[in-house]
């Protein structure tokens, strides 16, 4: 299966099963299908998806990596340390009858892959300090092209660590990221927070 435009991509991604009981200590939040489609389509138009090897770090239900497969990625590595998330991912992959992927059940620190493009929506580091840093470092070790979601307020941190590893921010996509009422401390049914996806390349 493949899609022909961003609208089709968003529709298919919106139909994926999500992780039923997200774990707060892993900072698991679903990536909105419209937001995912926006980033994936931009990466596709830049030549970073089609016939490329992709890593989806902290893949969850697989929305980013599955989107890449729908846009003719050569191969996608789905990496997550949460077995429940990977079970949901497997269902989504089977539902769409997708091929050309590898699932890696591992902590991000222990992963070793070399790919053309990294797509990731990592923990923001709110509950687990420096989790976002670990994901960025691994992304920089794995590819010269990275798309990574972070709280907009942390741009200075992203810029600083990128510079340390010889990367620079080429573009910043700003979103009002919808967080659904999945945890006990959430008071609103949906809360929107300022999140940016940074497109980074090796300088």
Secondary structure, 3 states (H helix, E strand, C coil): CCCCCHHHHHHHHHCCCCCCCCCHHHCCCCCCHHHHHHHHHHHHHCCCCECCEEEEECCCCCHHHHHHHHCCECEEEEEECCHHHHHHHHHHHHHCCCCCEEEEECCHHHCCCCCCEEEECCCCCCCCCCHHHHHHHHHHHHCCEEEEEEEHHHHHHHHHHHHHCCEEEEEEEEEEEEEECCCCCCCCCEEEEEEEEEEEEEC
